[in-house]
Amino acid sequence: MAGIRVELGSNSYSVQVGTDALDRAGECLRAAGLTPRRIAIVTDSNVNALYGQRACQALANAGSVAKIIEVAPGESSKSLAALEQVYDRLVDAELDRSDAVVALGGGVVGDLAGFAAATYLRGVSLVQIPTTVLAQVDSSLGGKTGVNHRAAKNLIGAFYQPRLVIADVTVLTTLREREFREGLAEVIKYGAIMDAGLIDWLSTEMPAILARDHARLTEMVERSLRHKATVVSNDERESGLRKILNFGHTIGHALETSAGYGTYLHGEAVAIGMVAAAQISCRYSGLSELDRSRLERLIEAAALPARMPPGWRNDPFLRALFLDKKRTGGEIEFVLLENLGRTVIRRLKLEDILTAIA
């Protein structure tokens, strides 16, 4: 397995990437100095059916007693109601501050379980075992946790770093096609914001990636996580460099919220948001039409949506965009591209953004 270190002083942790890493979860916990007596595995019903008992057995090898807390699959579980149910089950399991919460699933489970771990008993150890492309390459690393509010996505949350991340690329082979492809948006994002060579590699290797070749998946996940680790290690709480990770997310989050959570998968909305951000970049940061076209073609090669939906300029979309966390006064802090691999941040008025997209 490949090891990646996220350097955050006393909050530093390792990320393990490889094939069949799930079966070595107990070994990974011991290597990370984690010896919880009890572990609560938060997962959804789909993942539980595939990997729940396998995870319990692997964690039992660390000398822990693992119990599963199952939630419904999908964005609806990233809510205060689902969070309360998780709290109830943590109380029933009698977890104390020496125990641990394991997030076994995709981004929704990771965010929900992470926020529960951050706030239960004012914080218990968190281990992320992501099972989707999106979670493996992005959301499991970095400490962003939280739930949605009806007014906006991720409005309630906290920064809370895991003690360990275990990314097993073999579990990606059981993902449904739509869920697999949506995660590729976050991989493409790393190329757009900080690694133009990754855009070239993805353009060449996309057929093998879509065929879920283990070697290509391992390289893709590891390369993405090294970029994420570099950014997070230099800016844990998004005060500077980490803001570039929001490329495509401002429009994407507004689309998710206005369309109703679950209409678009997160990566699908981000894909549309990246194309829109590239259009805005052509107008306000000097991105060439050639680079904009290369990015759009790669997104389409991954079979991801690239166009704003009909009727997108509606009141729910405008409200969600206006409520964006990066808003200051009447302007939104927007991540743009100067060229592929290089970003710049601009403050733009809402109408300027809408005009550029249109």
DOMARVO-183184 format. One record per residue (C-alpha): residue number from 1; x, y, z; residue in three letters. Coordinates in steps of 0.001 Angstrom, whole numbers, m for minus. Example, Ala and Ser with C-alpha at 12.3 -4.5 7.8 and 13.67 -1.06 7.14 Angstrom:
REM residues 2
<pt i="1" x="12300" y="m4500" z="7800" aa="Ala"/>
<pt i="2" x="13670" y="m1060" z="7140" aa="Ser"/>
This chain:
REM residues 358
<pt i="1" x="0" y="0" z="0" aa="Met"/>
<pt i="2" x="1097" y="3561" z="m694" aa="Ala"/>
<pt i="3" x="1286" y="5840" z="2327" aa="Gly"/>
<pt i="4" x="587" y="9577" z="2146" aa="Ile"/>
<pt i="5" x="1187" y="11853" z="5107" aa="Arg"/>
<pt i="6" x="m990" y="14854" z="5896" aa="Val"/>
<pt i="7" x="1211" y="17151" z="7954" aa="Glu"/>
<pt i="8" x="m839" y="19172" z="10416" aa="Leu"/>
<pt i="9" x="1301" y="19224" z="13554" aa="Gly"/>
<pt i="10" x="m493" y="17421" z="16351" aa="Ser"/>
<pt i="11" x="m3371" y="16661" z="13950" aa="Asn"/>
<pt i="12" x="m1173" y="14897" z="11371" aa="Ser"/>
<pt i="13" x="m2338" y="11561" z="9989" aa="Tyr"/>
<pt i="14" x="m1627" y="9014" z="7282" aa="Ser"/>
<pt i="15" x="m3611" y="7947" z="4225" aa="Val"/>
<pt i="16" x="m3223" y="4354" z="3034" aa="Gln"/>
<pt i="17" x="m4039" y="3625" z="m631" aa="Val"/>
<pt i="18" x="m4018" y="211" z="m2288" aa="Gly"/>
<pt i="19" x="m5862" y="m2912" z="m3342" aa="Thr"/>
<pt i="20" x="m7646" y="m4946" z="m639" aa="Asp"/>
<pt i="21" x="m6764" y="m2283" z="1940" aa="Ala"/>
<pt i="22" x="m10116" y="m2818" z="3675" aa="Leu"/>
<pt i="23" x="m9029" y="m6264" z="4843" aa="Asp"/>
<pt i="24" x="m5985" y="m4686" z="6491" aa="Arg"/>
<pt i="25" x="m7950" y="m1998" z="8329" aa="Ala"/>
<pt i="26" x="m7117" y="m3420" z="11764" aa="Gly"/>
<pt i="27" x="m3434" y="m3515" z="10894" aa="Glu"/>
<pt i="28" x="m3654" y="107" z="9701" aa="Cys"/>
<pt i="29" x="m5317" y="1190" z="12957" aa="Leu"/>
<pt i="30" x="m2571" y="m384" z="15045" aa="Arg"/>
<pt i="31" x="116" y="1234" z="12878" aa="Ala"/>
<pt i="32" x="m1581" y="4604" z="13448" aa="Ala"/>
<pt i="33" x="m1559" y="4070" z="17221" aa="Gly"/>
<pt i="34" x="m5312" y="3577" z="17432" aa="Leu"/>
<pt i="35" x="m6511" y="911" z="19884" aa="Thr"/>
<pt i="36" x="m10203" y="1673" z="20530" aa="Pro"/>
<pt i="37" x="m12130" y="m848" z="22589" aa="Arg"/>
<pt i="38" x="m15352" y="m61" z="20749" aa="Arg"/>
<pt i="39" x="m15905" y="1173" z="17204" aa="Ile"/>
<pt i="40" x="m19117" y="2499" z="15691" aa="Ala"/>
<pt i="41" x="m19150" y="1974" z="11924" aa="Ile"/>
<pt i="42" x="m21457" y="4512" z="10280" aa="Val"/>
<pt i="43" x="m22483" y="3311" z="6827" aa="Thr"/>
<pt i="44" x="m25474" y="3272" z="4504" aa="Asp"/>
<pt i="45" x="m27593" y="245" z="3708" aa="Ser"/>
<pt i="46" x="m26031" y="m288" z="253" aa="Asn"/>
<pt i="47" x="m22449" y="m282" z="1517" aa="Val"/>
<pt i="48" x="m23384" y="m2288" z="4600" aa="Asn"/>
<pt i="49" x="m24719" y="m5106" z="2442" aa="Ala"/>
<pt i="50" x="m21452" y="m5244" z="499" aa="Leu"/>
<pt i="51" x="m18765" y="m4447" z="3052" aa="Tyr"/>
<pt i="52" x="m20241" y="m4076" z="6536" aa="Gly"/>
<pt i="53" x="m19333" y="m7488" z="7940" aa="Gln"/>
<pt i="54" x="m16003" y="m7505" z="6138" aa="Arg"/>
<pt i="55" x="m15136" y="m4199" z="7820" aa="Ala"/>
<pt i="56" x="m16257" y="m5513" z="11220" aa="Cys"/>
<pt i="57" x="m14001" y="m8539" z="10848" aa="Gln"/>
<pt i="58" x="m11033" y="m6463" z="9707" aa="Ala"/>
<pt i="59" x="m11407" y="m4062" z="12643" aa="Leu"/>
<pt i="60" x="m11841" y="m6952" z="15064" aa="Ala"/>
<pt i="61" x="m8278" y="m7882" z="14116" aa="Asn"/>
<pt i="62" x="m7241" y="m4719" z="15949" aa="Ala"/>
<pt i="63" x="m8888" y="m6041" z="19095" aa="Gly"/>
<pt i="64" x="m11954" y="m3806" z="18767" aa="Ser"/>
<pt i="65" x="m15642" y="m4635" z="19010" aa="Val"/>
<pt i="66" x="m17345" y="m3013" z="16029" aa="Ala"/>
<pt i="67" x="m21046" y="m2184" z="15769" aa="Lys"/>
<pt i="68" x="m22767" y="m896" z="12652" aa="Ile"/>
<pt i="69" x="m24934" y="2226" z="12539" aa="Ile"/>
<pt i="70" x="m26879" y="2097" z="9273" aa="Glu"/>
<pt i="71" x="m28390" y="5150" z="7569" aa="Val"/>
<pt i="72" x="m30367" y="5490" z="4345" aa="Ala"/>
<pt i="73" x="m28310" y="5932" z="1174" aa="Pro"/>
<pt i="74" x="m28260" y="9290" z="m565" aa="Gly"/>
<pt i="75" x="m28115" y="12995" z="170" aa="Glu"/>
<pt i="76" x="m31209" y="12864" z="2396" aa="Ser"/>
<pt i="77" x="m29043" y="11347" z="5147" aa="Ser"/>
<pt i="78" x="m26830" y="14415" z="5230" aa="Lys"/>
<pt i="79" x="m29324" y="16090" z="7522" aa="Ser"/>
<pt i="80" x="m29924" y="17088" z="11130" aa="Leu"/>
<pt i="81" x="m32570" y="14363" z="11435" aa="Ala"/>
<pt i="82" x="m30110" y="11644" z="10379" aa="Ala"/>
<pt i="83" x="m27440" y="13159" z="12625" aa="Leu"/>
<pt i="84" x="m29750" y="12879" z="15633" aa="Glu"/>
<pt i="85" x="m30323" y="9209" z="14856" aa="Gln"/>
<pt i="86" x="m26565" y="8622" z="14746" aa="Val"/>
<pt i="87" x="m26176" y="10348" z="18130" aa="Tyr"/>
<pt i="88" x="m28876" y="8076" z="19572" aa="Asp"/>
<pt i="89" x="m27046" y="4980" z="18361" aa="Arg"/>
<pt i="90" x="m23696" y="6231" z="19701" aa="Leu"/>
<pt i="91" x="m25317" y="6671" z="23099" aa="Val"/>
<pt i="92" x="m26846" y="3176" z="22889" aa="Asp"/>
<pt i="93" x="m23425" y="1734" z="22021" aa="Ala"/>
<pt i="94" x="m21962" y="3475" z="25092" aa="Glu"/>
<pt i="95" x="m19012" y="4914" z="23178" aa="Leu"/>
<pt i="96" x="m16619" y="6913" z="25315" aa="Asp"/>
<pt i="97" x="m13850" y="9319" z="24339" aa="Arg"/>
<pt i="98" x="m11284" y="6527" z="23986" aa="Ser"/>
<pt i="99" x="m13416" y="4816" z="21328" aa="Asp"/>
<pt i="100" x="m13750" y="5602" z="17614" aa="Ala"/>
<pt i="101" x="m16190" y="6298" z="14812" aa="Val"/>
<pt i="102" x="m15469" y="4787" z="11391" aa="Val"/>
<pt i="103" x="m17082" y="6317" z="8303" aa="Ala"/>
<pt i="104" x="m17547" y="3487" z="5802" aa="Leu"/>
<pt i="105" x="m19093" y="4874" z="2639" aa="Gly"/>
<pt i="106" x="m19185" y="7789" z="269" aa="Gly"/>
<pt i="107" x="m19122" y="11517" z="816" aa="Gly"/>
<pt i="108" x="m22493" y="11709" z="2552" aa="Val"/>
<pt i="109" x="m21535" y="9071" z="5128" aa="Val"/>
<pt i="110" x="m18099" y="10653" z="5573" aa="Gly"/>
<pt i="111" x="m19541" y="14098" z="6223" aa="Asp"/>
<pt i="112" x="m22300" y="12821" z="8513" aa="Leu"/>
<pt i="113" x="m20123" y="10453" z="10543" aa="Ala"/>
<pt i="114" x="m17331" y="13016" z="10662" aa="Gly"/>
<pt i="115" x="m19599" y="15684" z="12126" aa="Phe"/>
<pt i="116" x="m21012" y="13179" z="14617" aa="Ala"/>
<pt i="117" x="m17462" y="12253" z="15693" aa="Ala"/>
<pt i="118" x="m16505" y="15919" z="15976" aa="Ala"/>
<pt i="119" x="m19402" y="16751" z="18278" aa="Thr"/>
<pt i="120" x="m20192" y="13571" z="20250" aa="Tyr"/>
<pt i="121" x="m18555" y="13932" z="23687" aa="Leu"/>
<pt i="122" x="m16825" y="16995" z="22160" aa="Arg"/>
<pt i="123" x="m14836" y="14736" z="19888" aa="Gly"/>
<pt i="124" x="m13937" y="11057" z="19455" aa="Val"/>
<pt i="125" x="m11399" y="9529" z="17064" aa="Ser"/>
<pt i="126" x="m12515" y="9387" z="13441" aa="Leu"/>
<pt i="127" x="m11339" y="6943" z="10759" aa="Val"/>
<pt i="128" x="m12424" y="7405" z="7154" aa="Gln"/>
<pt i="129" x="m12796" y="4329" z="4927" aa="Ile"/>
<pt i="130" x="m14196" y="5840" z="1711" aa="Pro"/>
<pt i="131" x="m15944" y="3546" z="m776" aa="Thr"/>
<pt i="132" x="m16629" y="5900" z="m3711" aa="Thr"/>
<pt i="133" x="m14302" y="7637" z="m6146" aa="Val"/>
<pt i="134" x="m15425" y="11035" z="m4906" aa="Leu"/>
<pt i="135" x="m14764" y="10186" z="m1275" aa="Ala"/>
<pt i="136" x="m11455" y="8460" z="m1969" aa="Gln"/>
<pt i="137" x="m9954" y="11278" z="m4023" aa="Val"/>
<pt i="138" x="m11411" y="14207" z="m2127" aa="Asp"/>
<pt i="139" x="m13904" y="14343" z="719" aa="Ser"/>
<pt i="140" x="m12348" y="11750" z="3063" aa="Ser"/>
<pt i="141" x="m9191" y="13828" z="3445" aa="Leu"/>
<pt i="142" x="m9101" y="17330" z="4859" aa="Gly"/>
<pt i="143" x="m11438" y="17408" z="7821" aa="Gly"/>
<pt i="144" x="m14520" y="19053" z="6339" aa="Lys"/>
<pt i="145" x="m17581" y="17544" z="7991" aa="Thr"/>
<pt i="146" x="m21200" y="18595" z="8204" aa="Gly"/>
<pt i="147" x="m24792" y="18355" z="7077" aa="Val"/>
<pt i="148" x="m27031" y="20298" z="4736" aa="Asn"/>
<pt i="149" x="m29648" y="22879" z="5602" aa="His"/>
<pt i="150" x="m32715" y="23363" z="3431" aa="Arg"/>
<pt i="151" x="m31367" y="26812" z="2487" aa="Ala"/>
<pt i="152" x="m27896" y="25728" z="1366" aa="Ala"/>
<pt i="153" x="m25522" y="22790" z="1115" aa="Lys"/>
<pt i="154" x="m22958" y="22223" z="3909" aa="Asn"/>
<pt i="155" x="m24273" y="25154" z="5919" aa="Leu"/>
<pt i="156" x="m23795" y="23345" z="9259" aa="Ile"/>
<pt i="157" x="m20453" y="21721" z="9957" aa="Gly"/>
<pt i="158" x="m16982" y="21733" z="11452" aa="Ala"/>
<pt i="159" x="m13356" y="21127" z="10561" aa="Phe"/>
<pt i="160" x="m12426" y="17832" z="12194" aa="Tyr"/>
<pt i="161" x="m9466" y="15823" z="10955" aa="Gln"/>
<pt i="162" x="m9579" y="12019" z="10847" aa="Pro"/>
<pt i="163" x="m6899" y="9995" z="12606" aa="Arg"/>
<pt i="164" x="m6528" y="7756" z="9556" aa="Leu"/>
<pt i="165" x="m7842" y="7351" z="5986" aa="Val"/>
<pt i="166" x="m7929" y="3929" z="4259" aa="Ile"/>
<pt i="167" x="m8662" y="3958" z="512" aa="Ala"/>
<pt i="168" x="m9207" y="514" z="m1025" aa="Asp"/>
<pt i="169" x="m9523" y="906" z="m4809" aa="Val"/>
<pt i="170" x="m10937" y="m2595" z="m5273" aa="Thr"/>
<pt i="171" x="m14243" y="m1535" z="m3698" aa="Val"/>
<pt i="172" x="m14713" y="920" z="m6563" aa="Leu"/>
<pt i="173" x="m15484" y="m1998" z="m8879" aa="Thr"/>
<pt i="174" x="m18900" y="m2467" z="m7239" aa="Thr"/>
<pt i="175" x="m19999" y="1145" z="m7740" aa="Leu"/>
<pt i="176" x="m22847" y="1799" z="m10120" aa="Arg"/>
<pt i="177" x="m21737" y="3553" z="m13284" aa="Glu"/>
<pt i="178" x="m23260" y="6921" z="m12441" aa="Arg"/>
<pt i="179" x="m21676" y="7026" z="m8973" aa="Glu"/>
<pt i="180" x="m18314" y="5960" z="m10385" aa="Phe"/>
<pt i="181" x="m18281" y="8659" z="m13051" aa="Arg"/>
<pt i="182" x="m19350" y="11468" z="m10749" aa="Glu"/>
<pt i="183" x="m16196" y="11068" z="m8681" aa="Gly"/>
<pt i="184" x="m14059" y="11689" z="m11742" aa="Leu"/>
<pt i="185" x="m15132" y="15337" z="m11605" aa="Ala"/>
<pt i="186" x="m13020" y="15858" z="m8493" aa="Glu"/>
<pt i="187" x="m10033" y="14172" z="m10154" aa="Val"/>
<pt i="188" x="m10391" y="16445" z="m13183" aa="Ile"/>
<pt i="189" x="m10577" y="19387" z="m10785" aa="Lys"/>
<pt i="190" x="m7070" y="18673" z="m9458" aa="Tyr"/>
<pt i="191" x="m5752" y="18777" z="m13002" aa="Gly"/>
<pt i="192" x="m7565" y="22026" z="m13714" aa="Ala"/>
<pt i="193" x="m6304" y="23838" z="m10615" aa="Ile"/>
<pt i="194" x="m2783" y="22506" z="m10042" aa="Met"/>
<pt i="195" x="m1584" y="19778" z="m12413" aa="Asp"/>
<pt i="196" x="m2018" y="20305" z="m16147" aa="Ala"/>
<pt i="197" x="m123" y="17055" z="m16697" aa="Gly"/>
<pt i="198" x="m2960" y="15229" z="m14955" aa="Leu"/>
<pt i="199" x="m5340" y="16553" z="m17618" aa="Ile"/>
<pt i="200" x="m3097" y="14989" z="m20274" aa="Asp"/>
<pt i="201" x="m2860" y="11691" z="m18354" aa="Trp"/>
<pt i="202" x="m6619" y="11502" z="m17834" aa="Leu"/>
<pt i="203" x="m7292" y="12261" z="m21489" aa="Ser"/>
<pt i="204" x="m5105" y="9284" z="m22464" aa="Thr"/>
<pt i="205" x="m6114" y="6876" z="m19696" aa="Glu"/>
<pt i="206" x="m9847" y="7602" z="m19470" aa="Met"/>
<pt i="207" x="m10891" y="4380" z="m21299" aa="Pro"/>
<pt i="208" x="m8842" y="2245" z="m18864" aa="Ala"/>
<pt i="209" x="m10146" y="4241" z="m15890" aa="Ile"/>
<pt i="210" x="m13735" y="3739" z="m17014" aa="Leu"/>
<pt i="211" x="m12957" y="23" z="m17389" aa="Ala"/>
<pt i="212" x="m11848" y="203" z="m13708" aa="Arg"/>
<pt i="213" x="m8349" y="m1068" z="m14251" aa="Asp"/>
<pt i="214" x="m6878" y="m1450" z="m10742" aa="His"/>
<pt i="215" x="m3469" y="m47" z="m11618" aa="Ala"/>
<pt i="216" x="m4950" y="3086" z="m13214" aa="Arg"/>
<pt i="217" x="m7392" y="3531" z="m10336" aa="Leu"/>
<pt i="218" x="m4584" y="3273" z="m7798" aa="Thr"/>
<pt i="219" x="m2514" y="5864" z="m9637" aa="Glu"/>
<pt i="220" x="m5530" y="8150" z="m10029" aa="Met"/>
<pt i="221" x="m6505" y="7990" z="m6347" aa="Val"/>
<pt i="222" x="m2942" y="8316" z="m5076" aa="Glu"/>
<pt i="223" x="m2120" y="11231" z="m7369" aa="Arg"/>
<pt i="224" x="m5315" y="13063" z="m6403" aa="Ser"/>
<pt i="225" x="m4767" y="12522" z="m2682" aa="Leu"/>
<pt i="226" x="m1177" y="13754" z="m2850" aa="Arg"/>
<pt i="227" x="m2479" y="17023" z="m4300" aa="His"/>
<pt i="228" x="m5196" y="17257" z="m1648" aa="Lys"/>
<pt i="229" x="m2698" y="16463" z="1131" aa="Ala"/>
<pt i="230" x="m344" y="19202" z="m92" aa="Thr"/>
<pt i="231" x="m3115" y="21770" z="m67" aa="Val"/>
<pt i="232" x="m4559" y="20756" z="3310" aa="Val"/>
<pt i="233" x="m1124" y="20557" z="4952" aa="Ser"/>
<pt i="234" x="m497" y="24161" z="3931" aa="Asn"/>
<pt i="235" x="m3965" y="25490" z="4734" aa="Asp"/>
<pt i="236" x="m6058" y="23372" z="7082" aa="Glu"/>
<pt i="237" x="m8970" y="25783" z="7510" aa="Arg"/>
<pt i="238" x="m9342" y="27324" z="4081" aa="Glu"/>
<pt i="239" x="m7849" y="30724" z="4874" aa="Ser"/>
<pt i="240" x="m5732" y="30831" z="1720" aa="Gly"/>
<pt i="241" x="m4465" y="28107" z="m636" aa="Leu"/>
<pt i="242" x="m7237" y="25626" z="172" aa="Arg"/>
<pt i="243" x="m9782" y="27931" z="m1410" aa="Lys"/>
<pt i="244" x="m8643" y="26710" z="m4836" aa="Ile"/>
<pt i="245" x="m10330" y="23371" z="m4083" aa="Leu"/>
<pt i="246" x="m13653" y="25192" z="m4480" aa="Asn"/>
<pt i="247" x="m13171" y="25440" z="m8247" aa="Phe"/>
<pt i="248" x="m16502" y="24489" z="m9818" aa="Gly"/>
<pt i="249" x="m18209" y="24193" z="m6453" aa="His"/>
<pt i="250" x="m19828" y="27634" z="m6196" aa="Thr"/>
<pt i="251" x="m22098" y="27039" z="m9177" aa="Ile"/>
<pt i="252" x="m22228" y="23312" z="m8419" aa="Gly"/>
<pt i="253" x="m23526" y="23734" z="m4884" aa="His"/>
<pt i="254" x="m26155" y="26239" z="m6054" aa="Ala"/>
<pt i="255" x="m27348" y="23746" z="m8675" aa="Leu"/>
<pt i="256" x="m27540" y="20928" z="m6111" aa="Glu"/>
<pt i="257" x="m29550" y="23041" z="m3705" aa="Thr"/>
<pt i="258" x="m31918" y="24648" z="m6216" aa="Ser"/>
<pt i="259" x="m32650" y="21410" z="m8090" aa="Ala"/>
<pt i="260" x="m33319" y="19566" z="m4822" aa="Gly"/>
<pt i="261" x="m30717" y="17401" z="m3125" aa="Tyr"/>
<pt i="262" x="m30291" y="14177" z="m5049" aa="Gly"/>
<pt i="263" x="m31370" y="15479" z="m8475" aa="Thr"/>
<pt i="264" x="m27703" y="15971" z="m9295" aa="Tyr"/>
<pt i="265" x="m24990" y="13895" z="m7737" aa="Leu"/>
<pt i="266" x="m22312" y="16132" z="m6255" aa="His"/>
<pt i="267" x="m19726" y="15371" z="m8946" aa="Gly"/>
<pt i="268" x="m22260" y="15966" z="m11715" aa="Glu"/>
<pt i="269" x="m23037" y="19414" z="m10338" aa="Ala"/>
<pt i="270" x="m19323" y="20171" z="m9914" aa="Val"/>
<pt i="271" x="m18682" y="19133" z="m13525" aa="Ala"/>
<pt i="272" x="m21263" y="21646" z="m14732" aa="Ile"/>
<pt i="273" x="m19823" y="24183" z="m12301" aa="Gly"/>
<pt i="274" x="m16299" y="23707" z="m13669" aa="Met"/>
<pt i="275" x="m17420" y="24317" z="m17235" aa="Val"/>
<pt i="276" x="m19286" y="27417" z="m16079" aa="Ala"/>
<pt i="277" x="m16252" y="28585" z="m14083" aa="Ala"/>
<pt i="278" x="m14090" y="28090" z="m17172" aa="Ala"/>
<pt i="279" x="m16477" y="30287" z="m19147" aa="Gln"/>
<pt i="280" x="m16228" y="32935" z="m16439" aa="Ile"/>
<pt i="281" x="m12437" y="32522" z="m16478" aa="Ser"/>
<pt i="282" x="m12300" y="33311" z="m20199" aa="Cys"/>
<pt i="283" x="m13926" y="36649" z="m19439" aa="Arg"/>
<pt i="284" x="m12308" y="37632" z="m16127" aa="Tyr"/>
<pt i="285" x="m8943" y="35846" z="m15768" aa="Ser"/>
<pt i="286" x="m7617" y="35351" z="m19288" aa="Gly"/>
<pt i="287" x="m8193" y="31596" z="m19729" aa="Leu"/>
<pt i="288" x="m7697" y="30672" z="m23365" aa="Ser"/>
<pt i="289" x="m10503" y="29197" z="m25399" aa="Glu"/>
<pt i="290" x="m8207" y="26222" z="m26129" aa="Leu"/>
<pt i="291" x="m7800" y="25396" z="m22418" aa="Asp"/>
<pt i="292" x="m11507" y="25892" z="m21781" aa="Arg"/>
<pt i="293" x="m12296" y="23501" z="m24615" aa="Ser"/>
<pt i="294" x="m9769" y="20886" z="m23378" aa="Arg"/>
<pt i="295" x="m11371" y="20906" z="m19932" aa="Leu"/>
<pt i="296" x="m14868" y="20624" z="m21344" aa="Glu"/>
<pt i="297" x="m13905" y="17746" z="m23668" aa="Arg"/>
<pt i="298" x="m12360" y="15796" z="m20783" aa="Leu"/>
<pt i="299" x="m15498" y="16252" z="m18698" aa="Ile"/>
<pt i="300" x="m17579" y="14983" z="m21603" aa="Glu"/>
<pt i="301" x="m15175" y="12030" z="m22100" aa="Ala"/>
<pt i="302" x="m15974" y="11041" z="m18517" aa="Ala"/>
<pt i="303" x="m19679" y="11106" z="m19517" aa="Ala"/>
<pt i="304" x="m20363" y="13914" z="m17068" aa="Leu"/>
<pt i="305" x="m22825" y="16757" z="m17719" aa="Pro"/>
<pt i="306" x="m21274" y="19976" z="m18965" aa="Ala"/>
<pt i="307" x="m24215" y="22314" z="m19587" aa="Arg"/>
<pt i="308" x="m26386" y="24392" z="m17295" aa="Met"/>
<pt i="309" x="m29900" y="22918" z="m17257" aa="Pro"/>
<pt i="310" x="m32822" y="24674" z="m18959" aa="Pro"/>
<pt i="311" x="m34361" y="27346" z="m16744" aa="Gly"/>
<pt i="312" x="m31327" y="27419" z="m14442" aa="Trp"/>
<pt i="313" x="m31668" y="31159" z="m13723" aa="Arg"/>
<pt i="314" x="m34478" y="30821" z="m11210" aa="Asn"/>
<pt i="315" x="m35105" y="32190" z="m7717" aa="Asp"/>
<pt i="316" x="m33916" y="29063" z="m5808" aa="Pro"/>
<pt i="317" x="m30642" y="29032" z="m7781" aa="Phe"/>
<pt i="318" x="m30033" y="32750" z="m7222" aa="Leu"/>
<pt i="319" x="m30818" y="32437" z="m3523" aa="Arg"/>
<pt i="320" x="m28462" y="29472" z="m3107" aa="Ala"/>
<pt i="321" x="m25714" y="31305" z="m4979" aa="Leu"/>
<pt i="322" x="m26227" y="34415" z="m2857" aa="Phe"/>
<pt i="323" x="m26019" y="32353" z="341" aa="Leu"/>
<pt i="324" x="m22671" y="30841" z="m675" aa="Asp"/>
<pt i="325" x="m20227" y="30730" z="2250" aa="Lys"/>
<pt i="326" x="m17614" y="32582" z="171" aa="Lys"/>
<pt i="327" x="m19854" y="35632" z="m183" aa="Arg"/>
<pt i="328" x="m18601" y="38941" z="1230" aa="Thr"/>
<pt i="329" x="m20972" y="41865" z="981" aa="Gly"/>
<pt i="330" x="m22437" y="41910" z="m2502" aa="Gly"/>
<pt i="331" x="m19613" y="39894" z="m4074" aa="Glu"/>
<pt i="332" x="m18677" y="36217" z="m4250" aa="Ile"/>
<pt i="333" x="m15108" y="35004" z="m3970" aa="Glu"/>
<pt i="334" x="m14717" y="32922" z="m7114" aa="Phe"/>
<pt i="335" x="m11948" y="30491" z="m8083" aa="Val"/>
<pt i="336" x="m10965" y="31036" z="m11717" aa="Leu"/>
<pt i="337" x="m8302" y="29659" z="m14044" aa="Leu"/>
<pt i="338" x="m5530" y="31655" z="m15686" aa="Glu"/>
<pt i="339" x="m4596" y="28479" z="m17550" aa="Asn"/>
<pt i="340" x="m4912" y="24767" z="m16861" aa="Leu"/>
<pt i="341" x="m2995" y="24099" z="m13663" aa="Gly"/>
<pt i="342" x="m3000" y="27689" z="m12407" aa="Arg"/>
<pt i="343" x="m5739" y="29488" z="m10493" aa="Thr"/>
<pt i="344" x="m6568" y="32987" z="m9412" aa="Val"/>
<pt i="345" x="m9266" y="34181" z="m7016" aa="Ile"/>
<pt i="346" x="m11490" y="37103" z="m7981" aa="Arg"/>
<pt i="347" x="m14355" y="38837" z="m6225" aa="Arg"/>
<pt i="348" x="m17243" y="39037" z="m8660" aa="Leu"/>
<pt i="349" x="m20667" y="40594" z="m8490" aa="Lys"/>
<pt i="350" x="m23577" y="38214" z="m8847" aa="Leu"/>
<pt i="351" x="m24701" y="39757" z="m12128" aa="Glu"/>
<pt i="352" x="m21190" y="39465" z="m13591" aa="Asp"/>
<pt i="353" x="m21216" y="35736" z="m12837" aa="Ile"/>
<pt i="354" x="m24668" y="35239" z="m14359" aa="Leu"/>
<pt i="355" x="m23793" y="37223" z="m17485" aa="Thr"/>
<pt i="356" x="m20602" y="35226" z="m18082" aa="Ala"/>
<pt i="357" x="m22441" y="31910" z="m17719" aa="Ile"/>
<pt i="358" x="m25211" y="32998" z="m20055" aa="Ala"/>
